[in-house]
Amino acid sequence: MDNPDRLRQIADILSERGIPFLVGVIPFYVDPGQGLRLVYPIKPDLVDALKYMVRNGGTIVEHGVHII
């Protein structure tokens, strides 16, 4: 749910300083109070920002999820 432009700014700062970085992501977001469930394909701007981060020195680390 982060702002994609802000993620790009963070990547730029770290890249300019030569700092490699990890980006932790969760494959979906659920807000049961609102009945809301978001997955990456619904947020193409976020996917683009994550790809930008990888091109600029980031490594994606996807958290696992347990669904009951």
N, C-alpha and C positions, 0 to 999 in steps of 0.2 A: 504494500500500500504506500510505499515511499514515492516521493516526487521524482520522476525520471530525470528531470533537469538537475536536481540536486545530486543525484547519483553520478551524473556525468561530471559535475563540478568537483566532487570528491575524487573521482578517478583522475581528473586533470591535475589536481593538487598533488596527489601521491605520485603520479607519473612524472611530473616535472621535477620532483625531488628524488626520483629513482627508487622509490619505495615499492617493493612488491606487496600485494595485499590480497586477502581472501574476502569473498563476498558470500555470506551465509544466506541461503534462500530456503523457503519452505514451498513445496509444490502447489499449495492452495491455501486460501484464507477462508475461515468460517466464522461468521458471527451468528450464533444460534438465536440471539435476541431479535435480530432483524430477518432471520431466515436467509442470510446472505452467504453465498459460496462463490468465491472467485478462483479461477485457475489462469495460468499464464496466457493461453490463447485469447482470453477475453481482454487482456491488457497488453496489446502489441507494443505500446510505447515503453512499457516496463521491460519487455523482452529486448527491444532495441537498446535500451540503456544498459542492460546487463551485457549484451554483446559488445557495446562500446567499452565497458569496463574491462572486459577480457582483452580487447585489442590494445588497451592501454596499461597492461601489466597485472590485471586482476585474475584471480582464479576462483571459479564458482565452486562452492561447497553446498551441496543440497542436503538439507536435514531430512532424516527419515520421519515417517509418520506411522502412527498406529491407529487404525480405525476399528472401533468395536461395533 
